[in-house]
């Protein structure tokens, strides 16, 4: 269960690095802003500072999850699991908020929330039974 949890945390972290790249690097490209249901290039330009900041939130969550995986792998489980649970728990809660924002966000919320959910649940089981 430990390995499965860490693999799901890794996937969640990598997904959030990808989200960071879209929000903070490629936001004004039509393929990106359309994916986020932004109405126009003008709206993408207007919301660019907000997306840039939000992207870094996603990057920091990813870094926390990835660092946690490394700490667990290096034999520092208390630090590692704290980082994994905190980062993946925050990703999961953000996905719940996104899902509650409207039906059109449900698919994105499920995509964002599934791997951190599995990382947290399997991690809790691994720690509790370990």
N, CA, C and O atoms as a Tinker XYZ file with bonds, in Angstrom:
   520  protein
     1  N      0.809000   -1.201000    0.000000    73     2
     2  CA     0.000000    0.000000    0.000000    64     1     3
     3  C      0.851000    1.263000    0.000000    63     2     4     5
     4  O      0.454000    2.290000   -0.550000    81     3
     5  N      2.023000    1.180000    0.620000    73     3     6
     6  CA     2.907000    2.344000    0.635000    64     5     7
     7  C      3.285000    2.730000   -0.794000    63     6     8     9
     8  O      3.184000    3.894000   -1.181000    81     7
     9  N      3.718000    1.746000   -1.565000    73     7    10
    10  CA     4.133000    2.029000   -2.945000    64     9    11
    11  C      2.971000    2.590000   -3.765000    63    10    12    13
    12  O      3.146000    3.555000   -4.509000    81    11
    13  N      1.809000    2.002000   -3.637000    73    11    14
    14  CA     0.646000    2.489000   -4.388000    64    13    15
    15  C      0.320000    3.933000   -4.003000    63    14    16    17
    16  O      0.048000    4.763000   -4.870000    81    15
    17  N      0.347000    4.227000   -2.711000    73    15    18
    18  CA     0.081000    5.590000   -2.255000    64    17    19
    19  C      1.086000    6.569000   -2.844000    63    18    20    21
    20  O      0.713000    7.645000   -3.312000    81    19
    21  N      2.343000    6.197000   -2.819000    73    19    22
    22  CA     3.382000    7.094000   -3.327000    64    21    23
    23  C      3.300000    7.259000   -4.844000    63    22    24    25
    24  O      3.621000    8.325000   -5.371000    81    23
    25  N      2.877000    6.222000   -5.540000    73    23    26
    26  CA     2.696000    6.344000   -6.989000    64    25    27
    27  C      1.553000    7.311000   -7.290000    63    26    28    29
    28  O      1.669000    8.151000   -8.183000    81    27
    29  N      0.453000    7.196000   -6.551000    73    27    30
    30  CA    -0.659000    8.133000   -6.760000    64    29    31
    31  C     -0.259000    9.560000   -6.385000    63    30    32    33
    32  O     -0.675000   10.515000   -7.040000    81    31
    33  N      0.547000    9.704000   -5.334000    73    31    34
    34  CA     1.044000   11.043000   -4.971000    64    33    35
    35  C      1.944000   11.593000   -6.074000    63    34    36    37
    36  O      1.902000   12.786000   -6.376000    81    35
    37  N      2.755000   10.729000   -6.674000    73    35    38
    38  CA     3.620000   11.140000   -7.778000    64    37    39
    39  C      2.786000   11.615000   -8.972000    63    38    40    41
    40  O      3.064000   12.666000   -9.549000    81    39
    41  N      1.779000   10.847000   -9.333000    73    39    42
    42  CA     0.923000   11.238000  -10.459000    64    41    43
    43  C      0.215000   12.558000  -10.145000    63    42    44    45
    44  O      0.121000   13.435000  -11.005000    81    43
    45  N     -0.276000   12.697000   -8.926000    73    43    46
    46  CA    -0.936000   13.951000   -8.524000    64    45    47
    47  C      0.038000   15.120000   -8.614000    63    46    48    49
    48  O     -0.312000   16.192000   -9.110000    81    47
    49  N      1.256000   14.911000   -8.136000    73    47    50
    50  CA     2.261000   15.966000   -8.203000    64    49    51
    51  C      2.596000   16.351000   -9.633000    63    50    52    53
    52  O      2.683000   17.535000   -9.958000    81    51
    53  N      2.783000   15.359000  -10.482000    73    51    54
    54  CA     3.105000   15.645000  -11.888000    64    53    55
    55  C      1.949000   16.344000  -12.601000    63    54    56    57
    56  O      2.168000   17.231000  -13.427000    81    55
    57  N      0.720000   15.942000  -12.278000    73    55    58
    58  CA    -0.439000   16.625000  -12.855000    64    57    59
    59  C     -0.453000   18.096000  -12.440000    63    58    60    61
    60  O     -0.777000   18.967000  -13.247000    81    59
    61  N     -0.105000   18.370000  -11.193000    73    59    62
    62  CA    -0.113000   19.755000  -10.734000    64    61    63
    63  C      1.051000   20.567000  -11.308000    63    62    64    65
    64  O      0.947000   21.787000  -11.433000    81    63
    65  N      2.140000   19.914000  -11.651000    73    63    66
    66  CA     3.204000   20.608000  -12.385000    64    65    67
    67  C      2.688000   20.982000  -13.779000    63    66    68    69
    68  O      2.962000   22.073000  -14.279000    81    67
    69  N      1.950000   20.076000  -14.390000    73    67    70
    70  CA     1.367000   20.350000  -15.707000    64    69    71
    71  C      0.367000   21.510000  -15.625000    63    70    72    73
    72  O      0.360000   22.393000  -16.482000    81    71
    73  N     -0.468000   21.499000  -14.596000    73    71    74
    74  CA    -1.422000   22.596000  -14.409000    64    73    75
    75  C     -0.670000   23.906000  -14.201000    63    74    76    77
    76  O     -1.057000   24.939000  -14.747000    81    75
    77  N      0.402000   23.869000  -13.415000    73    75    78
    78  CA     1.246000   25.062000  -13.240000    64    77    79
    79  C      1.714000   25.585000  -14.593000    63    78    80    81
    80  O      1.649000   26.787000  -14.853000    81    79
    81  N      2.186000   24.685000  -15.454000    73    79    82
    82  CA     2.719000   25.133000  -16.749000    64    81    83
    83  C      1.632000   25.804000  -17.584000    63    82    84    85
    84  O      1.894000   26.787000  -18.277000    81    83
    85  N      0.415000   25.276000  -17.517000    73    83    86
    86  CA    -0.673000   25.899000  -18.275000    64    85    87
    87  C     -1.038000   27.259000  -17.690000    63    86    88    89
    88  O     -1.207000   28.230000  -18.427000    81    87
    89  N     -1.159000   27.328000  -16.375000    73    87    90
    90  CA    -1.621000   28.570000  -15.755000    64    89    91
    91  C     -0.547000   29.656000  -15.727000    63    90    92    93
    92  O     -0.864000   30.837000  -15.871000    81    91
    93  N      0.694000   29.280000  -15.548000    73    91    94
    94  CA     1.740000   30.282000  -15.372000    64    93    95
    95  C      2.624000   30.504000  -16.586000    63    94    96    97
    96  O      3.320000   31.517000  -16.660000    81    95
    97  N      2.614000   29.578000  -17.543000    73    95    98
    98  CA     3.504000   29.712000  -18.690000    64    97    99
    99  C      2.728000   29.882000  -19.998000    63    98   100   101
   100  O      3.056000   30.756000  -20.800000    81    99
   101  N      1.707000   29.059000  -20.218000    73    99   102
   102  CA     1.024000   29.069000  -21.518000    64   101   103
   103  C     -0.396000   29.634000  -21.459000    63   102   104   105
   104  O     -1.184000   29.414000  -22.379000    81   103
   105  N     -0.727000   30.347000  -20.407000    73   103   106
   106  CA    -2.092000   30.819000  -20.181000    64   105   107
   107  C     -2.705000   31.556000  -21.380000    63   106   108   109
   108  O     -3.883000   31.359000  -21.680000    81   107
   109  N     -1.941000   32.385000  -22.057000    73   107   110
   110  CA    -2.510000   33.209000  -23.127000    64   109   111
   111  C     -2.547000   32.507000  -24.482000    63   110   112   113
   112  O     -2.939000   33.116000  -25.477000    81   111
   113  N     -2.153000   31.261000  -24.538000    73   111   114
   114  CA    -2.299000   30.484000  -25.773000    64   113   115
   115  C     -3.745000   30.000000  -25.867000    63   114   116   117
   116  O     -4.295000   29.514000  -24.879000    81   115
   117  N     -4.362000   30.123000  -27.029000    73   115   118
   118  CA    -5.770000   29.725000  -27.162000    64   117   119
   119  C     -6.063000   28.298000  -26.683000    63   118   120   121
   120  O     -7.095000   28.063000  -26.055000    81   119
   121  N     -5.185000   27.359000  -26.964000    73   119   122
   122  CA    -5.445000   25.984000  -26.531000    64   121   123
   123  C     -5.545000   25.885000  -25.015000    63   122   124   125
   124  O     -6.285000   25.052000  -24.492000    81   123
   125  N     -4.803000   26.732000  -24.309000    73   123   126
   126  CA    -4.829000   26.696000  -22.847000    64   125   127
   127  C     -6.052000   27.410000  -22.310000    63   126   128   129
   128  O     -6.810000   26.831000  -21.531000    81   127
   129  N     -6.262000   28.659000  -22.709000    73   127   130
   130  CA    -7.376000   29.391000  -22.099000    64   129   131
   131  C     -8.727000   28.798000  -22.468000    63   130   132   133
   132  O     -9.679000   28.908000  -21.696000    81   131
   133  N     -8.826000   28.180000  -23.619000    73   131   134
   134  CA   -10.081000   27.504000  -23.973000    64   133   135
   135  C    -10.334000   26.308000  -23.067000    63   134   136   137
   136  O    -11.477000   26.020000  -22.712000    81   135
   137  N     -9.260000   25.610000  -22.694000    73   135   138
   138  CA    -9.381000   24.466000  -21.786000    64   137   139
   139  C     -9.954000   24.893000  -20.437000    63   138   140   141
   140  O    -10.621000   24.107000  -19.764000    81   139
   141  N     -9.694000   26.131000  -20.049000    73   139   142
   142  CA   -10.188000   26.657000  -18.777000    64   141   143
   143  C    -11.488000   27.453000  -18.940000    63   142   144   145
   144  O    -11.889000   28.178000  -18.030000    81   143
   145  N    -12.133000   27.319000  -20.079000    73   143   146
   146  CA   -13.416000   27.980000  -20.367000    64   145   147
   147  C    -13.337000   29.499000  -20.326000    63   146   148   149
   148  O    -14.314000   30.168000  -19.991000    81   147
   149  N    -12.171000   30.040000  -20.667000    73   147   150
   150  CA   -12.035000   31.491000  -20.792000    64   149   151
   151  C    -12.620000   31.871000  -22.148000    63   150   152   153
   152  O    -12.379000   31.190000  -23.145000    81   151
   153  N    -13.378000   32.943000  -22.183000    73   151   154
   154  CA   -14.183000   33.276000  -23.359000    64   153   155
   155  C    -13.398000   33.834000  -24.547000    63   154   156   157
   156  O    -13.787000   33.628000  -25.697000    81   155
   157  N    -12.286000   34.544000  -24.274000    73   155   158
   158  CA   -11.593000   35.205000  -25.384000    64   157   159
   159  C    -10.126000   35.449000  -25.042000    63   158   160   161
   160  O     -9.703000   35.322000  -23.892000    81   159
   161  N     -9.365000   35.802000  -26.074000    73   159   162
   162  CA    -7.958000   36.164000  -25.873000    64   161   163
   163  C     -7.854000   37.362000  -24.931000    63   162   164   165
   164  O     -6.973000   37.415000  -24.072000    81   163
   165  N     -8.754000   38.310000  -25.099000    73   163   166
   166  CA    -8.776000   39.491000  -24.234000    64   165   167
   167  C     -8.993000   39.104000  -22.768000    63   166   168   169
   168  O     -8.327000   39.627000  -21.876000    81   167
   169  N     -9.926000   38.188000  -22.532000    73   167   170
   170  CA   -10.169000   37.716000  -21.164000    64   169   171
   171  C     -8.946000   36.970000  -20.619000    63   170   172   173
   172  O     -8.623000   37.074000  -19.436000    81   171
   173  N     -8.278000   36.226000  -21.484000    73   171   174
   174  CA    -7.063000   35.519000  -21.056000    64   173   175
   175  C     -5.994000   36.517000  -20.644000    63   174   176   177
   176  O     -5.310000   36.310000  -19.641000    81   175
   177  N     -5.842000   37.586000  -21.396000    73   175   178
   178  CA    -4.864000   38.624000  -21.041000    64   177   179
   179  C     -5.237000   39.296000  -19.713000    63   178   180   181
   180  O     -4.372000   39.576000  -18.884000    81   179
   181  N     -6.526000   39.546000  -19.528000    73   179   182
   182  CA    -6.997000   40.192000  -18.307000    64   181   183
   183  C     -6.776000   39.309000  -17.085000    63   182   184   185
   184  O     -6.417000   39.802000  -16.016000    81   183
   185  N     -6.987000   38.015000  -17.239000    73   183   186
   186  CA    -6.873000   37.097000  -16.105000    64   185   187
   187  C     -5.475000   36.501000  -15.944000    63   186   188   189
   188  O     -5.246000   35.697000  -15.041000    81   187
   189  N     -4.555000   36.882000  -16.800000    73   187   190
   190  CA    -3.203000   36.311000  -16.770000    64   189   191
   191  C     -2.524000   36.440000  -15.401000    63   190   192   193
   192  O     -1.954000   35.455000  -14.931000    81   191
   193  N     -2.555000   37.608000  -14.734000    73   191   194
   194  CA    -1.902000   37.682000  -13.419000    64   193   195
   195  C     -2.528000   36.732000  -12.391000    63   194   196   197
   196  O     -1.816000   36.139000  -11.581000    81   195
   197  N     -3.840000   36.590000  -12.422000    73   195   198
   198  CA    -4.517000   35.676000  -11.501000    64   197   199
   199  C     -4.117000   34.230000  -11.786000    63   198   200   201
   200  O     -3.808000   33.476000  -10.864000    81   199
   201  N     -4.122000   33.848000  -13.055000    73   199   202
   202  CA    -3.744000   32.490000  -13.437000    64   201   203
   203  C     -2.281000   32.211000  -13.092000    63   202   204   205
   204  O     -1.939000   31.115000  -12.648000    81   203
   205  N     -1.429000   33.203000  -13.298000    73   203   206
   206  CA    -0.005000   33.063000  -12.983000    64   205   207
   207  C      0.174000   32.722000  -11.501000    63   206   208   209
   208  O      0.922000   31.810000  -11.147000    81   207
   209  N     -0.515000   33.460000  -10.655000    73   207   210
   210  CA    -0.433000   33.233000   -9.214000    64   209   211
   211  C     -1.004000   31.867000   -8.848000    63   210   212   213
   212  O     -0.411000   31.133000   -8.057000    81   211
   213  N     -2.139000   31.533000   -9.417000    73   211   214
   214  CA    -2.769000   30.248000   -9.130000    64   213   215
   215  C     -1.881000   29.093000   -9.573000    63   214   216   217
   216  O     -1.825000   28.058000   -8.908000    81   215
   217  N     -1.196000   29.266000  -10.679000    73   215   218
   218  CA    -0.280000   28.241000  -11.152000    64   217   219
   219  C      0.810000   27.936000  -10.145000    63   218   220   221
   220  O      1.193000   26.782000   -9.954000    81   219
   221  N      1.303000   28.980000   -9.504000    73   219   222
   222  CA     2.342000   28.750000   -8.504000    64   221   223
   223  C      1.809000   28.033000   -7.272000    63   222   224   225
   224  O      2.537000   27.258000   -6.652000    81   223
   225  N      0.565000   28.270000   -6.907000    73   223   226
   226  CA    -0.044000   27.477000   -5.839000    64   225   227
   227  C      0.009000   26.000000   -6.197000    63   226   228   229
   228  O      0.369000   25.162000   -5.371000    81   227
   229  N     -0.354000   25.690000   -7.438000    73   227   230
   230  CA    -0.320000   24.300000   -7.890000    64   229   231
   231  C      1.095000   23.741000   -7.897000    63   230   232   233
   232  O      1.307000   22.584000   -7.534000    81   231
   233  N      2.055000   24.543000   -8.302000    73   231   234
   234  CA     3.445000   24.097000   -8.292000    64   233   235
   235  C      3.918000   23.796000   -6.872000    63   234   236   237
   236  O      4.583000   22.785000   -6.644000    81   235
   237  N      3.587000   24.654000   -5.925000    73   235   238
   238  CA     4.019000   24.445000   -4.537000    64   237   239
   239  C      3.377000   23.195000   -3.939000    63   238   240   241
   240  O      4.020000   22.483000   -3.167000    81   239
   241  N      2.129000   22.921000   -4.281000    73   239   242
   242  CA     1.502000   21.675000   -3.831000    64   241   243
   243  C      2.225000   20.472000   -4.433000    63   242   244   245
   244  O      2.451000   19.472000   -3.751000    81   243
   245  N      2.581000   20.572000   -5.697000    73   243   246
   246  CA     3.313000   19.484000   -6.355000    64   245   247
   247  C      4.669000   19.259000   -5.698000    63   246   248   249
   248  O      5.062000   18.118000   -5.452000    81   247
   249  N      5.375000   20.333000   -5.417000    73   247   250
   250  CA     6.688000   20.215000   -4.776000    64   249   251
   251  C      6.559000   19.541000   -3.416000    63   250   252   253
   252  O      7.387000   18.704000   -3.056000    81   251
   253  N      5.523000   19.900000   -2.659000    73   251   254
   254  CA     5.310000   19.271000   -1.351000    64   253   255
   255  C      5.081000   17.774000   -1.476000    63   254   256   257
   256  O      5.654000   16.991000   -0.719000    81   255
   257  N      4.243000   17.371000   -2.431000    73   255   258
   258  CA     3.979000   15.944000   -2.620000    64   257   259
   259  C      5.229000   15.201000   -3.071000    63   258   260   261
   260  O      5.530000   14.117000   -2.571000    81   259
   261  N      5.956000   15.789000   -4.017000    73   259   262
   262  CA     7.169000   15.134000   -4.523000    64   261   263
   263  C      8.249000   15.060000   -3.452000    63   262   264   265
   264  O      8.944000   14.050000   -3.345000    81   263
   265  N      8.397000   16.105000   -2.666000    73   263   266
   266  CA     9.367000   16.081000   -1.563000    64   265   267
   267  C      8.971000   15.019000   -0.543000    63   266   268   269
   268  O      9.828000   14.311000   -0.015000    81   267
   269  N      7.674000   14.909000   -0.268000    73   267   270
   270  CA     7.206000   13.887000    0.668000    64   269   271
   271  C      7.557000   12.487000    0.204000    63   270   272   273
   272  O      7.984000   11.653000    1.002000    81   271
   273  N      7.379000   12.224000   -1.081000    73   271   274
   274  CA     7.733000   10.922000   -1.639000    64   273   275
   275  C      9.218000   10.642000   -1.415000    63   274   276   277
   276  O      9.601000    9.542000   -1.016000    81   275
   277  N     10.034000   11.638000   -1.673000    73   275   278
   278  CA    11.488000   11.477000   -1.510000    64   277   279
   279  C     11.831000   11.197000   -0.053000    63   278   280   281
   280  O     12.644000   10.318000    0.231000    81   279
   281  N     11.222000   11.934000    0.873000    73   279   282
   282  CA    11.504000   11.713000    2.292000    64   281   283
   283  C     11.083000   10.315000    2.738000    63   282   284   285
   284  O     11.810000    9.667000    3.492000    81   283
   285  N      9.928000    9.841000    2.289000    73   283   286
   286  CA     9.506000    8.479000    2.645000    64   285   287
   287  C     10.512000    7.479000    2.083000    63   286   288   289
   288  O     10.927000    6.555000    2.782000    81   287
   289  N     10.902000    7.661000    0.825000    73   287   290
   290  CA    11.839000    6.742000    0.174000    64   289   291
   291  C     13.208000    6.735000    0.854000    63   290   292   293
   292  O     13.893000    5.712000    0.865000    81   291
   293  N     13.604000    7.880000    1.423000    73   291   294
   294  CA    14.912000    7.978000    2.081000    64   293   295
   295  C     14.880000    7.563000    3.543000    63   294   296   297
   296  O     15.879000    7.696000    4.250000    81   295
   297  N     13.741000    7.062000    4.001000    73   295   298
   298  CA    13.660000    6.556000    5.368000    64   297   299
   299  C     13.290000    7.590000    6.415000    63   298   300   301
   300  O     13.597000    7.416000    7.594000    81   299
   301  N     12.640000    8.656000    6.003000    73   299   302
   302  CA    12.155000    9.687000    6.938000    64   301   303
   303  C     10.633000    9.767000    6.824000    63   302   304   305
   304  O     10.092000   10.763000    6.344000    81   303
   305  N      9.943000    8.708000    7.270000    73   303   306
   306  CA     8.504000    8.622000    7.016000    64   305   307
   307  C      7.666000    9.708000    7.702000    63   306   308   309
   308  O      6.643000   10.122000    7.158000    81   307
   309  N      8.072000   10.167000    8.860000    73   307   310
   310  CA     7.249000   11.178000    9.542000    64   309   311
   311  C      7.200000   12.470000    8.728000    63   310   312   313
   312  O      6.131000   13.047000    8.529000    81   311
   313  N      8.355000   12.914000    8.263000    73   311   314
   314  CA     8.405000   14.123000    7.435000    64   313   315
   315  C      7.714000   13.856000    6.102000    63   314   316   317
   316  O      6.914000   14.669000    5.638000    81   315
   317  N      8.021000   12.722000    5.493000    73   315   318
   318  CA     7.485000   12.398000    4.180000    64   317   319
   319  C      5.972000   12.303000    4.156000    63   318   320   321
   320  O      5.321000   12.916000    3.310000    81   319
   321  N      5.410000   11.535000    5.082000    73   319   322
   322  CA     3.952000   11.389000    5.096000    64   321   323
   323  C      3.265000   12.700000    5.444000    63   322   324   325
   324  O      2.182000   12.987000    4.935000    81   323
   325  N      3.882000   13.496000    6.303000    73   323   326
   326  CA     3.299000   14.807000    6.608000    64   325   327
   327  C      3.190000   15.639000    5.338000    63   326   328   329
   328  O      2.157000   16.264000    5.095000    81   327
   329  N      4.230000   15.654000    4.537000    73   327   330
   330  CA     4.205000   16.413000    3.280000    64   329   331
   331  C      3.213000   15.823000    2.285000    63   330   332   333
   332  O      2.464000   16.559000    1.642000    81   331
   333  N      3.204000   14.504000    2.157000    73   331   334
   334  CA     2.277000   13.858000    1.218000    64   333   335
   335  C      0.833000   14.133000    1.631000    63   334   336   337
   336  O      0.014000   14.521000    0.798000    81   335
   337  N      0.515000   13.934000    2.917000    73   335   338
   338  CA    -0.862000   14.146000    3.370000    64   337   339
   339  C     -1.276000   15.607000    3.261000    63   338   340   341
   340  O     -2.402000   15.910000    2.864000    81   339
   341  N     -0.380000   16.499000    3.607000    73   339   342
   342  CA    -0.708000   17.927000    3.538000    64   341   343
   343  C     -0.913000   18.371000    2.087000    63   342   344   345
   344  O     -1.907000   19.022000    1.767000    81   343
   345  N      0.015000   18.023000    1.231000    73   343   346
   346  CA    -0.077000   18.452000   -0.175000    64   345   347
   347  C     -1.226000   17.771000   -0.902000    63   346   348   349
   348  O     -2.035000   18.437000   -1.548000    81   347
   349  N     -1.302000   16.460000   -0.803000    73   347   350
   350  CA    -2.377000   15.739000   -1.510000    64   349   351
   351  C     -3.737000   16.046000   -0.886000    63   350   352   353
   352  O     -4.742000   16.110000   -1.594000    81   351
   353  N     -3.777000   16.235000    0.424000    73   351   354
   354  CA    -5.033000   16.633000    1.066000    64   353   355
   355  C     -5.501000   17.983000    0.561000    63   354   356   357
   356  O     -6.696000   18.175000    0.331000    81   355
   357  N     -4.585000   18.920000    0.384000    73   355   358
   358  CA    -4.940000   20.236000   -0.163000    64   357   359
   359  C     -5.409000   20.123000   -1.605000    63   358   360   361
   360  O     -6.361000   20.796000   -2.001000    81   359
   361  N     -4.750000   19.278000   -2.396000    73   359   362
   362  CA    -5.183000   19.052000   -3.780000    64   361   363
   363  C     -6.606000   18.496000   -3.797000    63   362   364   365
   364  O     -7.445000   18.931000   -4.587000    81   363
   365  N     -6.865000   17.534000   -2.918000    73   363   366
   366  CA    -8.186000   16.919000   -2.846000    64   365   367
   367  C     -9.249000   17.943000   -2.443000    63   366   368   369
   368  O    -10.315000   18.006000   -3.056000    81   367
   369  N     -8.964000   18.733000   -1.427000    73   367   370
   370  CA    -9.922000   19.746000   -0.994000    64   369   371
   371  C    -10.181000   20.787000   -2.082000    63   370   372   373
   372  O    -11.313000   21.233000   -2.264000    81   371
   373  N     -9.129000   21.170000   -2.802000    73   371   374
   374  CA    -9.307000   22.113000   -3.916000    64   373   375
   375  C    -10.185000   21.502000   -5.010000    63   374   376   377
   376  O    -10.993000   22.202000   -5.620000    81   375
   377  N    -10.028000   20.211000   -5.256000    73   375   378
   378  CA   -10.866000   19.532000   -6.253000    64   377   379
   379  C    -12.326000   19.502000   -5.802000    63   378   380   381
   380  O    -13.231000   19.644000   -6.625000    81   379
   381  N    -12.556000   19.322000   -4.519000    73   379   382
   382  CA   -13.929000   19.347000   -3.996000    64   381   383
   383  C    -14.540000   20.730000   -4.185000    63   382   384   385
   384  O    -15.692000   20.853000   -4.602000    81   383
   385  N    -13.769000   21.767000   -3.879000    73   383   386
   386  CA   -14.252000   23.136000   -4.086000    64   385   387
   387  C    -14.567000   23.359000   -5.564000    63   386   388   389
   388  O    -15.588000   23.962000   -5.896000    81   387
   389  N    -13.706000   22.881000   -6.442000    73   387   390
   390  CA   -13.940000   23.020000   -7.880000    64   389   391
   391  C    -15.227000   22.304000   -8.275000    63   390   392   393
   392  O    -16.023000   22.848000   -9.041000    81   391
   393  N    -15.440000   21.107000   -7.770000    73   391   394
   394  CA   -16.654000   20.353000   -8.089000    64   393   395
   395  C    -17.905000   21.090000   -7.614000    63   394   396   397
   396  O    -18.941000   21.058000   -8.279000    81   395
   397  N    -17.805000   21.740000   -6.481000    73   395   398
   398  CA   -18.950000   22.479000   -5.941000    64   397   399
   399  C    -19.186000   23.800000   -6.657000    63   398   400   401
   400  O    -20.197000   24.462000   -6.421000    81   399
   401  N    -18.262000   24.186000   -7.530000    73   399   402
   402  CA   -18.381000   25.454000   -8.262000    64   401   403
   403  C    -19.352000   25.377000   -9.438000    63   402   404   405
   404  O    -19.749000   26.410000   -9.976000    81   403
   405  N    -19.733000   24.187000   -9.835000    73   403   406
   406  CA   -20.677000   24.046000  -10.933000    64   405   407
   407  C    -20.456000   22.766000  -11.704000    63   406   408   409
   408  O    -19.358000   22.208000  -11.718000    81   407
   409  N    -21.524000   22.307000  -12.348000    73   407   410
   410  CA   -21.471000   21.045000  -13.086000    64   409   411
   411  C    -20.401000   21.031000  -14.169000    63   410   412   413
   412  O    -19.799000   19.990000  -14.434000    81   411
   413  N    -20.159000   22.178000  -14.795000    73   411   414
   414  CA   -19.190000   22.203000  -15.897000    64   413   415
   415  C    -17.763000   21.937000  -15.420000    63   414   416   417
   416  O    -16.880000   21.662000  -16.231000    81   415
   417  N    -17.535000   22.016000  -14.104000    73   415   418
   418  CA   -16.194000   21.775000  -13.552000    64   417   419
   419  C    -16.039000   20.364000  -12.986000    63   418   420   421
   420  O    -14.962000   20.010000  -12.506000    81   419
   421  N    -17.079000   19.571000  -13.034000    73   419   422
   422  CA   -17.042000   18.248000  -12.408000    64   421   423
   423  C    -15.964000   17.348000  -13.010000    63   422   424   425
   424  O    -15.244000   16.676000  -12.273000    81   423
   425  N    -15.846000   17.327000  -14.322000    73   423   426
   426  CA   -14.833000   16.477000  -14.973000    64   425   427
   427  C    -13.420000   16.873000  -14.529000    63   426   428   429
   428  O    -12.606000   16.016000  -14.187000    81   427
   429  N    -13.142000   18.173000  -14.538000    73   427   430
   430  CA   -11.822000   18.651000  -14.109000    64   429   431
   431  C    -11.582000   18.325000  -12.642000    63   430   432   433
   432  O    -10.468000   17.969000  -12.258000    81   431
   433  N    -12.614000   18.444000  -11.826000    73   431   434
   434  CA   -12.471000   18.158000  -10.401000    64   433   435
   435  C    -12.162000   16.680000  -10.167000    63   434   436   437
   436  O    -11.331000   16.340000   -9.325000    81   435
   437  N    -12.820000   15.824000  -10.902000    73   435   438
   438  CA   -12.555000   14.388000  -10.770000    64   437   439
   439  C    -11.128000   14.083000  -11.222000    63   438   440   441
   440  O    -10.420000   13.313000  -10.573000    81   439
   441  N    -10.712000   14.681000  -12.323000    73   439   442
   442  CA    -9.349000   14.485000  -12.815000    64   441   443
   443  C     -8.323000   14.955000  -11.782000    63   442   444   445
   444  O     -7.341000   14.262000  -11.513000    81   443
   445  N     -8.558000   16.130000  -11.210000    73   443   446
   446  CA    -7.627000   16.687000  -10.224000    64   445   447
   447  C     -7.683000   15.969000   -8.883000    63   446   448   449
   448  O     -6.674000   15.901000   -8.181000    81   447
   449  N     -8.832000   15.438000   -8.520000    73   447   450
   450  CA    -8.998000   14.923000   -7.165000    64   449   451
   451  C     -8.805000   13.438000   -6.967000    63   450   452   453
   452  O     -8.598000   12.993000   -5.839000    81   451
   453  N     -8.866000   12.665000   -8.026000    73   451   454
   454  CA    -8.810000   11.206000   -7.867000    64   453   455
   455  C     -7.455000   10.718000   -7.354000    63   454   456   457
   456  O     -7.400000    9.952000   -6.392000    81   455
   457  N     -6.377000   11.148000   -7.979000    73   455   458
   458  CA    -5.062000   10.633000   -7.548000    64   457   459
   459  C     -4.680000   11.110000   -6.143000    63   458   460   461
   460  O     -4.138000   10.313000   -5.377000    81   459
   461  N     -4.935000   12.371000   -5.765000    73   459   462
   462  CA    -4.631000   12.718000   -4.378000    64   461   463
   463  C     -5.522000   11.975000   -3.380000    63   462   464   465
   464  O     -5.069000   11.633000   -2.288000    81   463
   465  N     -6.776000   11.722000   -3.740000    73   463   466
   466  CA    -7.654000   10.947000   -2.862000    64   465   467
   467  C     -7.067000    9.562000   -2.618000    63   466   468   469
   468  O     -6.980000    9.106000   -1.477000    81   467
   469  N     -6.666000    8.899000   -3.697000    73   467   470
   470  CA    -6.090000    7.562000   -3.564000    64   469   471
   471  C     -4.773000    7.594000   -2.799000    63   470   472   473
   472  O     -4.491000    6.688000   -2.014000    81   471
   473  N     -3.968000    8.626000   -3.020000    73   471   474
   474  CA    -2.715000    8.751000   -2.278000    64   473   475
   475  C     -2.977000    8.883000   -0.779000    63   474   476   477
   476  O     -2.301000    8.250000    0.032000    81   475
   477  N     -3.957000    9.707000   -0.416000    73   475   478
   478  CA    -4.250000    9.929000    1.003000    64   477   479
   479  C     -4.860000    8.672000    1.638000    63   478   480   481
   480  O     -4.417000    8.235000    2.700000    81   479
   481  N     -5.864000    8.099000    0.993000    73   479   482
   482  CA    -6.535000    6.929000    1.576000    64   481   483
   483  C     -5.562000    5.769000    1.720000    63   482   484   485
   484  O     -5.484000    5.159000    2.786000    81   483
   485  N     -4.823000    5.457000    0.668000    73   483   486
   486  CA    -3.870000    4.338000    0.744000    64   485   487
   487  C     -2.728000    4.646000    1.709000    63   486   488   489
   488  O     -2.227000    3.749000    2.387000    81   487
   489  N     -2.312000    5.920000    1.775000    73   487   490
   490  CA    -1.262000    6.305000    2.713000    64   489   491
   491  C     -1.712000    6.147000    4.156000    63   490   492   493
   492  O     -0.961000    5.649000    4.995000    81   491
   493  N     -2.931000    6.570000    4.443000    73   491   494
   494  CA    -3.468000    6.409000    5.809000    64   493   495
   495  C     -3.532000    4.928000    6.168000    63   494   496   497
   496  O     -3.127000    4.533000    7.261000    81   495
   497  N     -4.035000    4.116000    5.256000    73   495   498
   498  CA    -4.081000    2.682000    5.514000    64   497   499
   499  C     -2.692000    2.106000    5.733000    63   498   500   501
   500  O     -2.490000    1.293000    6.635000    81   499
   501  N     -1.741000    2.519000    4.919000    73   499   502
   502  CA    -0.372000    1.997000    5.047000    64   501   503
   503  C      0.241000    2.391000    6.384000    63   502   504   505
   504  O      0.889000    1.573000    7.036000    81   503
   505  N      0.043000    3.620000    6.788000    73   503   506
   506  CA     0.605000    4.086000    8.069000    64   505   507
   507  C     -0.113000    3.414000    9.230000    63   506   508   509
   508  O      0.535000    2.984000   10.184000    81   507
   509  N     -1.421000    3.317000    9.169000    73   507   510
   510  CA    -2.199000    2.718000   10.260000    64   509   511
   511  C     -1.923000    1.232000   10.426000    63   510   512   513
   512  O     -1.895000    0.718000   11.544000    81   511
   513  N     -1.719000    0.549000    9.311000    73   511   514
   514  CA    -1.496000   -0.901000    9.367000    64   513   515
   515  C     -0.019000   -1.274000    9.432000    63   514   516   517
   516  O      0.347000   -2.412000    9.722000    81   515
   517  N      0.822000   -0.264000    9.149000    73   515   518
   518  CA     2.256000   -0.516000    9.022000    64   517   519
   519  C      2.967000   -0.715000   10.273000    63   518   520
   520  O      4.178000   -0.934000   10.267000    81   519
